[in-house]
């Protein structure tokens, strides 16, 4: 009787249910791909080299057990790791993922996934190359005055080095520079940087560097403050960017993230403006920040600007 009751208790344990999902190699391969990036069923079929019924069956299991969520964009469903996983479940996945990610089959999956992710990067890059001249107007039209981060300026210490990561045309960099010891604007678009250079030409303590946010051209611990203003939704793997931000921050440094709350207008923004993510949920961003050992994480939903036509925004901050 005692043994039977003990077995029933164990079988009811949520952690064993999680282990059941992770005990299947196909499902762990899916989770490894969906941890940080979104994929449709057809994309997963291509990457995993499996038929659609097999992929759909395993996705259904993962969804039923709470591992993944999906969002609908047009006729497609985009799957991603559930941002609301319990801490114990997330810790369990981290242990498993650390063990498997260097195995040949997982490395091959990552290699086959790269063209899918590269195509998304190319869409965003093409948009920026064509939109540098009109970018400031378009951004203000979508998001209103919140893009200026006006309240931030009074909090900048004059001894700080501030990084404007994904600086675009340099509008925010120009506002910050008079308040900081030095500013570093990073962008991957030469067209955007050309416009930024003209705007910042009279500011000796402002520097522009061309580079990818996933591999920042910034030294370790060089920054006191890193700002990601309406840029993270263009990034295929935000975790990699946050990891790079963590590397570049001095002890006690902070990161500020201004971006869109998750919305249901992803299809139009993806096609017209190169967006990769339809905004973010707080739990999703919080999990990524915790994974990079950020602390003092705060999240504020910004008041809607009546002049803005775009999605609602949030401001998040965290300490290194």
Buried (B, 14 or more C-beta within 10 A) or exposed (E): EEEEEEEEEEEEEEEEEBEEBBEEEBBBBBBBBBBBBBBBBEBBBBBBEBEEEEBBEBBEBBBEBBBBBBBEBEEBBBBBBBBBBEEEBBEBBEEBBEEBBEBEEBEBBBEBBEEBBEEBBEBBBEBBEEBBEEBBEEBBEBBBEBBBBEEBEEEBEEEBBBBBBBBBBBBBBBBBBEBBBBBBBBBBBEBBBBBBBEBBEEBEEBBBBEEBBBEBEBEEBBBBBBBBBBBBBBBBBBBBBBBBBBBBBBEEBBBBBBBBBBEEBBBEBBEEBBBBBBBBBBEBBBBBBBBBEBEEBEBEEBEEBEEBEBBBBBBBBBBB
